[in-house]
Amino acid sequence: MKDANFIKKMNLKKGAFTKQSKKAKMTVPEFTKEVINNPTKYSSTTKKRAVLARTFDDMRRGRGKGIH
């Protein structure tokens, strides 16, 4: 079984993805879709942040995959 507190153990830069989305003049969900749909335009760090944002959104909403 996976560790239930894995998020607490992660080394996250809080607000980094939000800052990127604001710089791109988009909301976090819009920027998440943009990055996931156009992965070649963004760095690997940004892609990982987008996937994490989608995962957190799924957890918050209590559903399966994705910001659709």
N, C-alpha and C positions, 0 to 999 in steps of 0.2 A: 504494500500500500504506500502511496506517495505521502510525503510529509505534508500534513494539513497546514502548516505554517510556512510553506516555502516562500511565500510573498514577503514575509517579514525578514527572511534571510537574504533576499536579493539586494544587490547593491544598485539602487536606482537613483538616477538624477531626476528628482521630482521637478515636474514642470517643464522639462526639456522638450518633450514632444508638443506640449501646448504652445510653448514659445515658437517652435518651428511652424506650427499651424497658423499662428497669428501673423508671423512674418510672411507667410504665403497668402495671407488674407482669406483664410478659410477657418471653418470650425474644426474641432478635432475629428468628428466623424467624416467630414468632407475630405480632410487631409489624409485620413486613414485610407479611405477608398482610393484617393489619388495615388498614394504610394503603392498600395497593393496592386492596383491596375496598371501602373507604370513603373515597375521595379528597376528598370535600367536607368531611370533618371535620378535615382536616389542612392545614397551610400548604404552599406550593409547595416550600419548602426540605425539609420532612419527606418530601414525596412523592419528591423527587429523591434523598434519602438512601435511601429504601426501594428505589427502582429500582437504585441503586448497590449496596445490600446484596444484592439478588437477583442482580445481575451478578457480584459477587465470589463469591457462593456457587456460581453456575454455573461460573465459572472454576476454583474450587477443586475442584469435583466433576468437571470436564471434560465438561460436558454442555450441552445447549441451554437454552432459556428456563426460568426460574422456580423458585421455591420453591413447590411444588405441594401 
